[in-house]
Amino acid sequence: MPAPPLLAQLLTAAGPSGHETDPARGWRAGCAQFAQDVRADHLGSSLARVSALPPGGGPTLAVVGHIDEIGLHISHIDDDGYLHFGQVGGWDPVVLIGQRVSVSTRGGAVAGVVGRKPIHLLKEEDRKKVPELKELHIDVGARSAAEASELVRIGDVAVIDAAPVELPHGRLVSRALDNRVGCFVAAEAARLVAAAGGAPGDVVALAVVQEETTFAGSRTSTFALEPDLAIAVDLTFATDQPGVELGPITKHTLDSGPVIARGTTLHPRIFELLYEAGEQEQIPFTLESLGKGTGTDADAIHVSRSGVPTGLVSVPCRYMHSPVEMVSLDDVESAARLIAAFAQRLEPGMSFER
């Protein structure tokens, strides 16, 4: 199963938090093929609206994915032309060692590699330690600080330079699946609703910015849109890889379908409607239970204005926050189908009082 064209395009665009312009433009171009209203705001968040049929009947549903990814920012250029950096979002430094990176600059993309002192030169006790970011650097091939400064400025951002790879059984591997998958699912759910002739209320897909750092995009977009209810779409941890302990985490394997979350910040009525839609449409899914916050845009959405009834649908992912994140394309498709089926079951006058 090949990756859908829009998803494949999103995965090749660099867009760390605060620098999401390229993937956001691609997302809006894809949504313009089916949505009546496609636009962006000043932060860079985007929306695509599929209007209700008939107009003005049912509740407005926001389906929210975040378009940003984790990355690096250049904090210092030393005398020898090596770039030192900090993280944009949460990185395991071990993942970065030996990676190729692409630095976004005013002159275009600059190639580099993340370097560390070779293992042969490490002391025995240092070999056993987890490296810190300050022990790593980016080498862009410059011979001096002056030469490096002609290529790169302080504050430029970088992403891992890793092209998507399709593996057997519909496995897709790439950086930035977290959360270009969520943005794709939001758009695809809206497209499915449009292809079916609409839903009782407006369905508004959103690709919001800065989830990995501040939740700014979901906060401002939800405040401006004032939806009647919302579903955040993100990734969650697949449990079918070595070393994952079940118990604190519920079992979510690749190919088991999307994950519907329950928790204190999530609305029980939305959970039940998602559950019923999955059962009635025979869409496979699993559940997860979250005792506090979700760590997703749902945490910001549900407290917007006087409160927005919010649900969370996730896609299982192996190797989160790495250049080899892995999902099942069947799970991605099922997540979009589940949300579209949910949207079409929303009736005028439906109450979400708790």
PyMOL commands that set and color helices and strands:
alter all, ss='L'
color gray80, all
select helices_A, chain A and resi 5-11+21-31+93-96+119-121+124-127+133-135+145-151+168-170+177-195+216-225+268-280+298-301+329-344
alter helices_A, ss='H'
color red, helices_A
select strands_A, chain A and resi 37-40+46-50+61-66+71-77+83-88+100-105+108-115+137-139+157-160+165-167+171-174+203-208+229-237+259-263+286-290+310-317+325-328
alter strands_A, ss='S'
color yellow, strands_A
deselect
rebuild
show_as cartoon
